[in-house]
Amino acid sequence: MTLPEETRYQLDRAVEVFRSSQRCVVFTGAGISVPSGIPDFRSAGSGLWNKFDPMEVASLTAFRRRPEVFFNWLEPLAVNILNARPNPAHIALADLQKAGRVQTIITQNIDRLHQKAGAADVIELHGNIDRLLCLDCRLDFPLENYRLSWLEDHTLPRCPGCDALLKPDIVLYEEMLPEDAWEQAEALCRQADMIFIAGTSLEVMPASSLPMEGYYNGARLVIMNLSRTPLDGLAAAVIPMDVAEGLPLLARSVLA
Ligand code: ZN
């Protein structure tokens, strides 16, 4: 692959930062799953929200008051995610983790593709699509149990104990991020000496404040994203590449 000179230079810098780091934490966003065919469902302009107002459908209020609208929105997304396969970016990160170059992957994604690629240590800031939660009993159930009844026969998923509608264990608008995941992620970013940011333009708060917190506690930032991010000016290297192309290239050099 022929790369522009500046991109090659930034890649080489990124490799140096990787090689001289002991505690590298990775931070990923929707961009890393786009090559797997999963649209960036939170960002405006992704195409998905041209049809819906996110606050109207993807919020806790919508789930409670207009569950049909909520589940109509979620259903195709859930089917899409369940059928998606990890792409070379997920696999490269899992390889870096297996080789001990990456400690933990913190993700804003709900699709579990990091785990499907073989990553072991993953913190999910926005929950994941694999579980359904009863808000009354506080019990959760695997989505797999409802795959036929909900995703194929379109019967809304209900709690076997109390018959309440089950909420997917993903963070909706109006909901807080899960406290445990947040605290772990924060602690990791504070002790990291490197944070590698991939496939996110760092626009979703409060999650995007984590790399910033790492930076102010001494971590060097390396960013791989097609569009610019607010932290580019602070980063030791900024690689303007598609993650599915750039990450395998980077991982090969780091592991060489
Ligand atoms: Zn229940």
Residues whose N, C-alpha, C, O or C-beta is under 5 A from the ligand:
A	BS01	ZN	C134 D136 C137 C159 G161 C162 D163 A164
